[in-house]
Amino acid sequence: MVVIACHIGAGELSYKREKEYTDLMKNALNYGQSLVKKNCDLENIVVEVIELTNAGKGSNRTADGNVECESSIMTSKLSTGYPFASVGAVTVVKNPIKLAKALLDYSSSPEARTNGRSPPLCLVGKGADDFALQTGIETIKRNSELFTDENGFVVTATSSGGVSLKLPGRLGPYGCGCWSQQKGMRSIGSCSTGRGEDLILTRIASFITETVLGGNLEFTESETLFKEFFYQSIFFRDRKPEGGILLLHQDKESGLKRVIAFRLMYRNVLSCILQEIWDLPCHVHIRLPLIF
């Protein structure tokens, strides 16, 4: 059985638009479900929820009024290339997650290693935009998802427009926005949302994944530990950090699959939705602040 879970980010989401948010996530997951039924690889199912969210078309503006997007993807499936790729400060790409996926594929291609070169893990700014043009990614004039399949492979992906009025060229939580890892019969994927700098400083996605996967605590005990880890970081002496994380855990030996949303934040909220494939209906769980 394949499981898909997604969130639409941490932020001041309007209670009045709850149905729109829910419908938006359902549409994204129904699209993912249709691709699963066509036997697409998990890495090809990443989609972005746009319009109402801070990702792709709906992204926040920078301080100079432009849009710069970022996105990352990670898989627990090992290959000749990297398991991770990300892009940042992207200005001309309609769906940045597709550009991150293209960079992931590029890392395993013979072209990427010609003349002893090493393929990049991350591309930003003009370099990322140029790569999009070279690879045929749709151009124009950060949502998150997790997937696990029957083999236990996990794919996580994030996409964001970054914080509002950020400095041009600012790069968000690359390398720690999402994390996928497999160990024996257990596999875990996590994707985070919130203030990018807070997520980078705490390495929250990789820390959560590796701690649970290492068996250092029970899954049900993890939220308390992670909140303490996040809030008590030495990097936050004069303010509360802001962030949230969606975690998917699968144990093939016991047949267990769990999804949990951690609210690791001071004022923001995390919205999530879970869908089990093949034909089960979506299960929606959404938490919104009273902002009118």
KOLKOLMI-698815 format. One record per residue: residue in one letter; x negated, y negated, z negated of N, C-alpha, C, O in turn. Coordinates in steps of 0.001 Angstrom, whole numbers, plus 524288, in hexadecimal, padded with zeros to 5 digits. Atoms other than C-alpha are relative to their C-alpha. Layout:
AXYZXYZXYZXYZ ...
END
This chain:
M7FCB4804AC800008000080000800007FC927FB25800007F8B37FAD97FD2A V802D0804ED7FFA17FB367F27B8038B802C67FBE87FCB6807937FBA37FCA9 V7FDD5804378032B7FD207E7037FA5C7FDDD7FACD801F27F92F7FA51802EF I8018E8054F7FE9C7FCC67D8B17FE3E801F17FC537FBBF8067A7FC977FA2C A7FE7B803F9803D57FCDA7CDA77F4517FDCB7FACE801C37F99D7FAA780423 C802088051A7FE8A7FB527BF1A7F671801C37FBE47FC19805927FCA67F943 H7FE4380486803067FC027B21A7EF667FF897FB2C8036D7FCCB7FB3980760 I80033804CD7FCDE7FDFC7A4607F4767FD397FBA07FD1C7FDF67F7067FE4C G80379803D0802507F48679DAA7EB71801BF7FDAF7FADF806427FE257F948 A7FEF1802CE804D87F39F7960D7DEF1800F57FA518015A7FE087F80880469 G7FEE1805717FECA7F9AF788A57DF4F805367FE5B7FDD7807F3801767FB66 E7FB1280214801F68052E780287DC0C8044880117803FF805C37FDB580713 L7FC007FE457FC5280F63787C77E396805637FE5D7FE118067C7FE937F963 S7FAE38020C8017081D327827D7E3CB803F2804567FF0280474807F580221 Y7FBE97FC38801458280678A367DD28804517FFDA8041C806A7803E180552 K7FBDC8008F7FC1E83189784F37E7427FEC9802F080512802538041D8081C R801807FD5E7FB28829D478BB37F2127FEB6805C07FF127FC278083F8024A E801437FA918015682911798F57EB60801AF803D0804467FEBD8075C805A3 K7FE217FC707FBEF8314F79FA27F5D37FC927FFAB804DD7FB908039F80768 E80365800947FB7A828B179A01800837FADE802E07FF2B7F8EF8057F802B5 Y804D97FD408012C81C7879F227F9C3800C8805E68005E7FD95808AB802A6 T7FEE57FA687FFFD822A27AC817F7E1800B9802058058F7FE8C80610806FC D7FF1E7FE637FA968274A7AD55805F97FAE880000803187FA058036580661 L804F78006C7FD42819E27A90D80AB97FC9B804C47FEEE7FA4A806FC80283 M803267FB70801618130D7B3F48034780258805038022E7FF8080876803F4 K7FD737FB5D7FDCE81D1A7BE04807857FECA80089805D07FDB1804D2807B2 N8011D7FFD77FA6981AFA7BA62815BB7FA63801C2801017F961804CF80496 A805787FE7C7FF5E80C417BBB8814317FF48805D17FF0A7FC8180873801F3 L800A47FA7E8014780D6A7C90E80DD9802DD8038A803D380111807D9804F8 N7FD4D7FCEF7FC03817647CDDF8179F7FCB280065804F47FCB0804658079E Y803907FFEC7FB8980DB87CA1F822377FB99803E47FF007FA3B806F780270 G8040F7FC408015F8030A7D1A181B24801F9805958004A7FF35809138021A Q7FDA77FACD7FFD880C297DD41819CA80084801F98059C7FF888068D806B2 S7FF5D7FE697FA8780ED97DD5B828677FAD2801AB802627FAAD80534805A4 L805217FE8D7FDF88003B7DDEE82B357FE24805287FDB57FBAC8084780069 V801687FB058026C7FE257E8FA8217C8029E8047D802E28003380889803D6 K7FD1B7FBE17FD488088F7F0DF828767FDD280108805767FED080521807C5 K8028D7FF437FAEE800DC7EEE6835087FA83802397FF567F7848028C80316 N8050E7FD9F801457F5027F50D82E337FB6A7FC49800D17F7207FE0080226 C80445803C17FFC77ED047E88C82E767FC7B800BA7FB417FE56802297F70F D803877FFF7804727E0E07E852825E9801867FBB07FC40803A07F7AB7FDD8 L7FE89803E7803E47E2C87E0F6819387FD887FAB8801227FFF17F6A680046 E802B5804EA7FF0B7D8BB7D6D881D42802B67FCA980421801C17F7F580477 N7FD53802E27FBD87E17E7D30A828AE805647FE1A7FE68808397FBF0801A3 I7FAB480148801AC7EDAC7D0A382076800307FACF7FD10804697F9027FBA1 V8000F804D9802F37E9537C434819AD803077FBCD802EA8023C7FAFA80796 V7FCDD8042D7FDB37F2E47B94181C26800107FB5D7FC4E7FF347FBED7F79B E7FFB1804AD8032F7F4427AB7481765805927FE067FFA88084F7FDA480397 V7FAFC80288800D6800787A5B58118A7FEF77FA27800437FC0F7F8037FD16 I8013E805877FF318009A797C78166D804D17FCAE7FF30808B37FE817FD04 E7FBBA803C88006E8097B78BDF816E4800BA7FE167FA637FF927F9907F93D L7FECE801AF8055680D4D78BA58086C7FB5D800867FC527FB9D7FEB07F7E2 T804527FED1803858002578FCE802F67FB157FD0A801857FAA87FAEF805D2 N804F0802AA7FF1D7F29978A12801C07FC37803AB802CF7F843805528009F A803457FC9D7FCBF7ECD67925880CA9801737FF17805AB806027FE35806ED G7FEE0800B67FA767EB83790F081B4E802BD7FADA80112800CD7F6B37FF9C K7FD25804AC7FE577F5A07876282098801B77FC9D7FB708021E7F7DB7FBFD G7FE0A802FA804707FA5378369813107FBD37FE047FC4E7FD0D7FC847F7E7 S8045D801308037D7ECDE7803180D8C7FFE67FA5E7FE11801DA7F6CA8009E N800E7805358022A7E981774B3804D47FC437FCEB803757F9497FF2480683 R8038A803767FD257E2727690680A9A7FB207FEEC7FCC37FB377FF1A7F7F5 T804C3801A7802A47D48C76529807808006E7FA367FEA5804547F7AF7FFE4 A7FFF68057B8018E7D101757D28020B8003D7FC59804B68021F7F7F28044A D7FFC5803597FB587CF8F752AA80FE88049E8015180388804D37FF9080801 G7FB247FF167FD337DCC1757FF8143E8001280484803CC803ED8053680695 N8002F7FB957FC6F7D87D7640B81BD3801518051B7FD30801C38053C7F867 V7FF147FACC802307DB5777284819D67FB2780351800D07F930803BD8052E E804607FC5A7FFC07D02C77BD9816B280192804E77FD0280287804B27F84D C7FE207FB248025C7D3DF789FD814117FB80803B57FECA7F7308032D800D9 E803CA7FBF38014B7CCB57957D80E32802DF8052A7FF74807878054B7FE43 S7FD967FADD8005C7CF2D7A40580E2B7FBCC804187FF337F7558035B800D3 S803B27FBBA800CB7C8AF7B0BA80A11802D78052F8002D80790805737FF4E I7FDD07FABB7FFC17CAC77BF5180BA17FBEA803DC7FE0F7F7428032D7FF09 M803907FBFA801F07C4E17CB45804FC802B88053F8002D80758805A97FEF0 T7FDED7FAB87FFC17C6C57D9D7806F47FC9B803B27FCCC7F7E1802E97FC61 S802FE7FC14802EA7C2C67E5767FE977FDE5804388039F7FAE880797801F2 K801CF7FC1B7FC317C0677ED6780AFE7FA917FE79801F37F9E17FA3880415 L8055D801267FE737B1C87EE1F80DC87FF3480133805C78014E80503807D1 S8011A7FF487FA737ACCE7ECB981BBC7FA777FE22801107F77D7FD267FD6A T80539801D87FEA67A0A67E8868231F7FF6A7FA267FF127FB0A7F82A7FEDE G800298059A800F87A4377DA52820AA800DE7FEBB7FA4B8008D802237F6EA Y7FEE9801B4805567A7477D2698149580590801817FE6D808EF80229801CB P7FAA17FF27801C57B3337D54F80C20802E97FAE07FF1D807877FAE67FDC5 F7FDCB8051C801597B59A7C6A880AA57FE9F7FBFD804287FA777FC4A8068F A80114804707FC907B6A47BA72813178036E7FB727FE62807BD7FC367FC64 S7FCE980499801667BB3F7AC8B810EE7FE9E7FB70803887FA6F7FB4B805E6 V800D0804CE7FD0B7BCAB79F6E817BC801E67FB6D7FCB38054F7FC0E7F95E G7FE708048E803097BDE9791B3812557FF907FB01803237FCDA7FAD38071B A7FFF8805147FD637C02E7838C8164C8016480098805C47FF1D7FE0880923 V7FE3F7FEF77FAA87C722788A18227D8040D7FBE780189807B17FADA7FE92 T7FC9D804607FE827CDF377DDA82A1F8036C80102804C3807497FE3F80584 V7FD1F7FF647FB117D2F57835C83713802CE8053980080805198065080495 V7FDD27FAB77FFA77D7D27911C833E180575800297FDA5806497FE4B7F94B K7FA9D7FFB7801D37E660793C88328D8008E803AD7FB5D8033F802697F795 N7FFC27FC1F804347E4A379FE7829F57FA7B8016A7FE497F821804F880083 P805627FF0E801B57D79B79F8E8229D7FEE6805A97FE757FA77807727FEF7 I800EA7FA9A801957D98E7AD7F81D997FE5E80357804AC7FB668071480411 K801887FD1A7FB557D8537B26482B997FA487FEFC801577F79D802658036E L80577801447FF137CB4A7AB6E82CA77FC82803017FC327F862804F27FDB8 A802F47FCEC803D37C6787B1E6820197FFCA805B6801A97FBB88083B80132 K7FFD97FA937FE207CACB7BF16825927FC63800BC804AF7F9C8804C180519 A803777FFAD7FB787C3867BC54832527FA4C800157FE4C7F720802DF80099 L8055680011802067B7267B94E82A917FEB1805377FD667FA46807147FDC7 L800BB7FAD3802577B8EF7C60C822FF7FECA80402804427FB3080725803AB D800E77FC627FBA47B9C17CD9A82FD87FAB67FEFF802927F7F9802A680414 Y804EA801767FD767AE297C6318356D7FB4B802477FD277F768803A87FFA1 S8047C7FE238030C7A5477CABF82A607FE828059E8014B7FA13807348004F S801287FA8D7FEA57A63F7D8DB82F377FEFA800BC805D67FE5580524807A8 S800E87FFAA7FA5D7A42B7D5A983D987FA277FFE3801347F72F7FD6C7FE56 P8058B800197FE7D7970E7D80F8447C7FE0F7FA74801097F98F7F9307FFE6 E80178805647FEC0797077C9D6848EC7FE207FD027FB377FAA17F9BC7FB9C A80139802F0804BD796417C50583AD97FA72800E57FE1C7F85A7FDBE7FB25 R8052F7FEA580201789177CB95838AA7FBCE80012804427F7A48025C80388 T803EA8004B7FBDF782127C8E28456D7FB667FCA67FE497FC067F8DC7FB64 N804D6802E08013F773FD7C422844507FF077FFA57FA237FCAC7FBE67F843 G8010E7FFE080598773CC7C7DC835F6803387FC407FCC9802067FB527F839 R7FCC3803B5802E577E5B7BE3A8322F80343802BB7FBDA804398076F7FC1F S7FC767FE138040D786D37BFD88262A8052C7FD1D80085805387F84E80074 P7FAF4802AA7FF677956B7BD18827CD801767FD027FB15800167FEA77F6C8 P7FE99803328049079B067B29281EDD8048D802487FCEC80801804D07FF1D L7FB8D7FEB0803577A3F97B53D813648040F7FBAA80018808B77FCA07FF62 C7FC8680484800477A9B07A792814197FE767FC008041F7F9D67FAEB804E6 L800D5804477FC557AB3579D1D81E848035B7FB637FE56807CC7FC177FCA2 V7FD0E8049E801997AF6578F2981BBC7FFB87FBC98042F7FC467FBD08078B G80018804AA7FCC17B2BE782A9822DF7FFCE80111805D38029380474807D1 K800607FF957FA4D7AEDD781368311C7FE6C8057E801AD8004680770805AA G801A67FAB37FEA97A83A78E828311980490803C880004804EA8072C80369 A7FB5E7FCA58003F7B4EC7951382D12803B67FECE80482805DE8025F806E8 D7FC98801857FBAB7BCC878D528370F7FDDD801FE80537800D3803E080880 D802697FE257FB297B311790C0841DB80094805ED8008680186807E8804CD F7FF6D7FA4B7FFEA7B3A979F2E83E258058D8017E801978065E805558045F A7FA8D7FF027FE897C27379E9B83F6B800BB7FF78805E28035E802AC80851 L7FF8B800D67FA5D7C1507993584D347FD518045F803077FF438061880713 Q802F37FBE07FD5E7B7317A37E850E4802D78053C7FFE28025D8085880385 T7FD687FAEF800A17BF8D7AEC384C04805B07FFF0801C080860803E88015E G7FAB58003F7FDEE7CC627AA01851BE8043F7FF817FBEB808CB800967FD0C I7FC14800D6804137D3297A708844CD803577FB49801748014E7F75C80359 E7FC6F804447FE987DF2879E6B846CA7FEB27FB107FCF07FE317FB2D7F829 T8013E80501802747DC127903184410804887FC37800A98082F7FD37803A0 I7FBED803FC7FFD77E4647841D8421D7FD707FAC0800DD7F8F57F9F87FF4D K801F0805227FECE7E3037759D846F68004B7FC9D7FB2E7FED17F80A7FB5B R803F67FC17800A77E0F77997980349804337FF767FEBC8065F802D77FC18 N7FCCB7FBAB802527EF4D7A639801B77FC92804CE7FF127F834804F680113 S803387FB7E8013D7EA5D7B3527FCB58031F804FB8006F807D5805177FF7A E7FD637FAF47FFB47ED587C17F7FEEB7FC53804597FE597F790803DB7FECB L802DD7FB52801487E9157CED77FA0E802B4804928029A8077F804B8802FA F7FDDD7FB5F7FD837EAC87DBD0800F87FD15804C87FE077F857804907FD41 T802817FB03801137E81D7E9E27FD18802CF8043280320807978040C803A3 D7FD8E7FBEC7FCDB7EA637F5F48057F7FF858054A7FD5F7FDA6805B47F8F6 E7FFDB7FACE802537EBCD8048D8035B7FA8E802397FF0C7FA00805F37FC0F N805587FE3E800DD7DCF680653804047FD5D7FD267FB7F7F8E57FE4E7FA26 G80230802DA804667DADE7FCF07F8D27FCF37FB32801807FB007F8737FE12 F802CD804AB7FE657D4867F25480102803347FB287FEA8807FC7FB257FF2D V7FD6A804D9801837D7A77E48F7FC6E7FDE07FB87803497F92A7FB2B8042B V80189804B27FD2A7D7737D8018045B802787FB527FD508072A7FB587FC44 T7FDE9804D4802367D8F27CA817FE567FE7F7FB798038C7FA6D7FB998061C A8010E804897FCB97D9AA7BD7D8054B802587FB2F7FD82806857FB757FB23 T7FE02804EB8020A7DB5B7AF56801457FF8E7FBCB8042D7FC257FC058078E S8002A804767FC727DE327A2E0808BA802037FB407FD1D805F87FB8F7FA66 S7FE7A804A3802F27DF0C79514803737FE707FB10802D87FAC17FB00805F0 G80163805267FE0E7DEF9786DF807217FCBB7FCFB7FC167FB187F8987FD2D G8032680296803F77D792783977FAA9803187FC087FCE0807B77FB237FDDD V7FD68803CD8035B7DAAA779787F06C8012E7FB0A8030E7FE6A7F9B6806C2 S7FE73804D07FD5F7E17B76CFF7F48B7FBDD7FBCA7FF567F99F7FB377FB1E L803BC804577FFF97D898761837F80B7FA72801BF7FEBF7F7707FEC17FC7D K8055A7FE1C800CE7CC4B769F27F7697FC497FD0B8039D7FDF77FACB80784 L803E18026E7FCA97BFA7764917FD107FF7C80326805097FF9F807F4804DE P800C67FD307FB1B7BDC8767F380B717FB418039C7FF9B7F734802157FD82 G804477FC3E8003B7B5427741080CD17FFF48035F7FB287FCBF806EF7FAC0 R7FFCF7FCEB804D27B8E27797C7FF7580172805A48013780526806A58041E L7FF007FA757FF387B8677885B7FF3B8023F802507FB0880016801967F6CC G7FD517FDBE804867C1A878FB27F63F7FDA58051E7FE357F8F7806007FEDE P802097FB64802BD7C08079CDA7EF6B7FE4B80472803908004F808CA80321 Y8020D7FBD17FCC07B9067A4727F9C57FD3B804017FC907FAA08028D7F8CA G802CE7FBFF802E57B3F87B1567F4A9802658015E7FACC800F3805517F876 C7FD807FEAA804FA7BC7E7B0E37E895805D17FEE980041808907FF697FC56 G7FA69800BE7FF617C9CB7AD927EE08802DA8052780051807628058C7FEC3 C7FDAA7FACC7FFC37CC4F7BBEE7F0A07FBB8804127FF5D7F71B802FF80034 W803CF7FBCD800DA7C5D87C8E87EDA2802AD8053D800C280707806077FEDE S7FE027FAB17FF377C7ED7D7177F1F57FBA9803DA7FECE7F7348031D80075 Q804017FC35801717C0DE7E2D97EC738027E8054C7FEF4806E6805A47FD10 Q7FE267FAAB800CE7C2557F1937EBDA7FBCE803137FD287F72C8028E7FE54 K8039E7FCC5802FF7BC267FB1B7E23D802988053F7FF0080642805A57FBEA G7FD9E7FAE48009C7BF2D8097D7E347805977FFF7801EE806A67FE9280669 M7FA777FFB67FEA07CDE180B4B7E32A802E77FAED7FED0807927FA7F7FFDE R7FD78804DE8018A7D08F7FD837DE3E7FE6B7FB8F803A37F9EF7FB4D8055D S80123804917FCCA7D1777F1107E63C803147FB5A7FDF08077D7FBE67FC1A I7FD9D804C68020E7D4877E3157E2747FEE77FB7C803B77FA9C7FB01805D3 G800AB804C57FD097D6A87D6877E9E6802487FB737FCF5806307FC117FA39 S7FDF98049E802B57D8927C8D47E4997FF817FB468038D7FBD27FAE78069F C80064804F07FD367DB627BB8B7EA88801BE7FBA97FC4F805947FC367F976 S7FF3380427803D57DB167AECD7E31C8022E7FB19802878022F7FA858074D T7FDF7805097FE457E1227A1647E4127FF1F7FC117FBA57FEB17FD8A7F716 G800E480403803F27DF18794847DD1E7FBCC7FC32801B27FAE37FB798065C R80438803AA7FEC87D41F78A9F7DC437FB3080321801B17F912806337FEA7 G8043A7FCE07FDD77C961790157E4F87FB0D7FFE67FCC97F886803EE7FC12 E804D0800698030E7BE3378AFB7DCC080044803517FB0A7FC558058F7F96C D7FF5C7FCCD804B67C3BB791D27D0A57FF63805C8801477FD26808C07FE3A L800617FA867FE647C4B979EA67D8067FA6180174801477F8B4805D480033 I805797FF0A7FEB97B6B779D6E7DCDD7FCB8800757FB117F999804147FA8D L8033280017804BB7B0EB79A2A7CF97800AF804E57FCAB7FCFB806A97FA2A T7FEFA7FB76803587B7547A5C97C8E07FF9080535802E07FFBC8095080060 R8000F7FB257FCE87B6487AFCA7D405804B2803667FE9B8042F808297FE28 I7FB997FD5E802707C3DC7B3777CF83801E7804BF8031480335808BA800B9 A7FDF47FB987FCF07C8037BC4D7DAE37FC7E804CA7FF947FE638091E7FEAE S8038F7FB8A8005F7BBCE7C4C97DABD7FFA5802057FA6A7FF48806BE7F994 F8004A7FE5A8057D7BB417C4EE7CBD3804A2803717FE8C803F98078E7FC25 I7FB537FCFE801477C93F7C9AD7CA907FFD780556802A2800DE8095180024 T800077FB197FD187C7CA7D3FF7D5147FC07803D57FDC97FD4C808617FCE1 E804217FC88801D17BAE57D97F7D02B800F6801E47FA717FF9C806517F921 T7FEFB7FE72805647BF327D9A27C1EE804188044D7FFB88035A808327FCFF V7FBE47FC00800057CBAD7E1417C46B7FE20804F5802B57FF2880944800D7 L801DC7FB777FD187C5357EA2F7CE657FBF48030F7FCE47FB90807D37FD65 G803F17FD658032E7BA347ED157C4E080237802F57FB647FF5D805B07F8A6 G7FD847FD27804427C4067F25B7BB207FEB07FDE37FAA67FF13800AF7F6C2 N8018080247805037BFA57E8F97B088804A57FE677FCAB803F97FCF37F822 L7FB578014D802FE7CD9B7E6527AC5E804B98023E802BE804848038080761 E7FB1F7FE4A7FDAE7DB6C7EAC27AE96802467FB9380347801AC7F6FB801FD F7FDBB803E67FC7B7E28A7E3DC7B992803BC7FC687FD13803EE7F7B77FE20 T7FC2A8031C802DE7ED167DF5B7B0187FD747FC2E7FC3D7FFF47F8747FA82 E802C78037E8038F7E2CC7D8EC7A77B7FD3F7FB95802E37FB337F7FA80074 S803648035F7FCFA7DC9A7D16A7B28D801847FA437FFF37FE167F6E58000E E7FE67805767FF9F7E4C77C5017B2B77FDD47FCC87FB807FBF97F86B7FC52 T80212802D3804857E0BE7C1117A4F07FA337FEFE8009E7F85E7FAA67FFAB L8059F8009A7FF4A7D2647C3777A7DC7FEC07FBEC804217FB417F8B480362 F80123803887FBBE7D2D37BBF67B499801447FA5D7FE9D7FE797F6C68002F K7FEBD80548801BC7D98E7B0437AE897FBB27FDE87FC797FA167F9667FCF2 E80435801A8803797CF317AFDA7A3F97FB167FEC9803217F8777FAE38021A F8049E800CB7FCBD7C4677B11F7AE228006A7FAE98030D7FCA17F7F780372 F7FF308049B7FCC17CA3A7A66B7B6927FFEA7FB067FCC07FD287F74C7FE07 Y7FF7D804B58032F7CDAE79CB37ABF07FB127FEBB7FCE77F9E67FA277FC03 Q80470800DA8036E7C16679E987A3C17FAD77FF85802EB7F6AC7FFA880085 S804C4800A87FCFB7B7B979CE67AECD7FD0D7FB227FE317FF6D7F7307FCCF I8033E80468801B87AC61793F67AB4D8007A7FB54803A67FEDA7F7028024C F7FFAD804317FC267AF6478BF37B7678049F7FC597FF21805007F84C801B1 F7FB508032B800D17BC38786827B221800387FE147FA5F8030A800447F726 R8003F8020C805517B94277E847A607803F57FBA47FF0F805C87FAE67FAAC D7FCB28049B800B87C1D5772AF7A8818054F8006C802AC8083F7FC9D802BF R7FAF17FF587FD6C7CD7F778467AFF080151805CB8005D7FE038092F7FF8B K7FE3E7FAA97FF347D5807846B7B25B7FF3280180805C18007D7FE6D80937 P8007A7FE497FA937D22378C3C7BE9780557801608023A80907802667FF51 E7FB0E7FED47FD6C7DCCE78ECB7C8887FF398045C803F97FBB68041B80740 G800627FBBD7FC447DEE979B617CFEE803C98045B7FEC580637804687FA9F G7FCBD7FB69800B67E6727A7EA7D1897FDDF80450803677FADE8034B80704 I802117FBA97FCEE7E3C47B5667D6E98040A8044C8009280709805647FCF8 L7FC9A7FB937FED87EB3C7C0837DD2B7FC82804C8800937F8C8804B68039D L8035E7FB658003D7E58E7CE107DA998030F804DD801808074F805CD7FF76 L7FD9C7FB127FE667E8D77DAF57E1437FC4F8046E7FE8B7F7B48044F7FFE9 H8032B7FBA2801EE7E3FC7E7A77DB1C8026C8051F801C6807168060180106 Q7FE1E7FADF7FE497E5237F5467E0F27FC62804477FE017F79C803CE7FE56 D802E67FB61801BB7E0E9802587DB268023F804AF802E8806908066E801B5 K7FE037FBB47FCD07E24080D637E513800AE805007FCD980423808257FDFA E7FFC47FB31803137DFDE817EE7DAE680520800707FD01807848049A7FCCF S7FB257FFF7803057EB838140A7D28B804B57FE508033A8092D7FEE78018D G7FBC1801F27FCBE7F36B80E487DDBB801FE7FAB27FE4F806147F8EE80022 L7FE48804FC8023A7F4448016C7D6537FEC17FB72803A17FA7C7FB1D805D0 K800CE804E97FD367F60F7F46B7DD5B802927FBB17FCE0807307FBFE7FB92 R7FDE28044E803197F7B47E7C77D5F27FE657FACB8025B7FA257FA448048A V8011E805597FE5F7F86D7D9687D974801647FC6D7FB7A805967FCED7F92D I7FEEC8039D8044B7F76D7CEA47CF5C7FE187FA8F8017D7FA127F9FA8040E A80188805707FF247F6E17BFD77D0187FE5E7FDB67FAC28016C7FDB77F70A F801F280278804BD7EE807B9217C5CF8007F7FA1C800897FEB57F7D780461 R7FF84805B37FFFB7F1E07AB1D7C2927FB777FDC47FCE17FC017FCA97F83B L804B1801F78028D7E4367A6427BF717FF887FA2A801057FBCF7F86680380 M7FFEF805717FE867E78F798077C00B8025C7FC9E7FBAF804E37FE8E7F814 Y7FE2F803A9803F17EADD78C077B840805607FDD58014F808B67FD7B7FDDE R7FB02802757FEB17F623785F47BFB98029080266804D880739801A1805C1 N7FDD97FE007FB227F7DB78D387CC7E80283805577FF4D80259807987FB0E V7FD587FAF9800307FF477998A7CFAB7FE4B8035C804977FC16801788086B L801497FC4D7FBE37FD5B7A58A7D7E1804F0802BC801BF807E0804B87FE80 S7FB6F7FD537FDE7807CF7AB177E0B97FE2E804CD802F87FA548048C805D6 C801BC7FB497FD5A806F67B8F87E5B48049C80338801CD808FF802957FFF0 I7FBFE7FC867FDE980E827C3197ED367FD7180531801497F8F180551802F8 L8021E7FACD7FF1680C9E7D1BE7EEA48037F802F8803BF80848802D48034B Q7FCF77FCBD7FC72810C97DA9A7F9917FD4A80541800997F89B8057E801A6 E8020E7FACB7FF3D80EFF7E9497FA41802088020F80538806B6801EC80650 I7FEBD7FE027FADD80EB47EF36807BB800E8805E87FF5A7FDF68086E7FC83 W7FE29801647FAE2815627F5F980EB6805107FCD77FFFC805587F8998023A D7FAD7802397FF278238E7F2B980CFE8027E7FDB37FB1D8071D7FC5D7FB2C L7FDC38024A804AF825567EDA77FF40800917FA22800BA7FD5C7F7BB80362 P7FF51805A97FF7E82A9D7DFC17FE2D7FBEF7FD0B7FCD27F97C7FF367F94D C8039880357802EE822487D4827F95A801D57FF657FA5F806837FF1C7F94E H7FEDB80164805688218D7D2517EACB7FD877FAAF7FF0A7F8D27FA047FFC4 V801D78056180090820577C3E77E7AC7FF9F7FE837FA478033D7FF637F73B H80099802318053D81AE57BDF27DB4C7FD847FAAA800B57F9127FA4A80281 I801F2805467FF098193E7AF407DB97800A17FCB67FB20804C77FCAE7F8B1 R7FFEB8036780493815CA7A5C47D0B77FEDA7FA6C801C17FACC7F9628041F L8009E805697FE53817837974E7D2FF800A37FC4D7FB66803AA7FD657F7D3 P7FF29803F6804038162778B3C7CA6D804E27FCE180145806CD7FD05805AD L7FB56803357FF14821A57822D7C8E17FE617FABD802347FE4A7F6D27FF6B I80185804C57FD4381D39778177D2D58041B7FEFD80424805088024780786 F7FB878010D7FC9B82840771837DA1E7FEAB7FBE68041F801FC7FA8880753 
END
